Amino acid sequence: MQSLLYALIQAIHNIGAVVIVGVGAYGLFFAIGEYRRLLAGVQAFAWVIQGITGGAFGLTTFHYYHQLPDIHGTAIAVLLIKIACVILGFIFSATYVIYCTRFSKTIEKIYWWPMFMFGVLALISAAFLRWFS
Ligand code: HEM
């Protein structure tokens, strides 16, 4: 049951990662106009899902072992980077949804860079978390 729970959380977490990075890349390099706002909304939702499923890993471990995962050093550092990416990534995509109609074309383009790069950074951090924990 425990393994099934971890696997289901991981499945949603992995799909969330694909959506965040995929939408970020598409919004930055290919999408145009009003369509970008919809993409930013999808990305904001995916950031929330990542935060919830990321926390669910810890809660599952706590439920079964009555303590949080025993991680140190690099693993803690990259976990904090991931959490920062979730917070900042969500702020960027949510503010894009709300304020994008007031953005100039240049600001709009620049804005998509962090929306893409926070996802890339979180993905790189995931690799370090995997092998340093
Ligand atoms: C609150 C933020 C987050 C937390 C607490 C969190 C936590 C975790 C944990 C505990 C794992 C399992 C690590 C292991 O296999 O030992 C994991 C795996 C993973 N996370 Fe996150 N995560 C967060 C955000 C993100 C974000 C934003 C992304 C990507 C955009 C991401 C992508 C991944 C991927 C791809 C894996 C699978 C790594 C592998 O097994 O190779 N995570 N995450």
Residues whose N, C-alpha, C, O or C-beta is under 5 A from the ligand:
A	BS01	HEM	H13 A17 I20 Q50 G51 G54 G55 F57 K82 I83 V86 G119 A122 L123 A126 L129 R130 S133
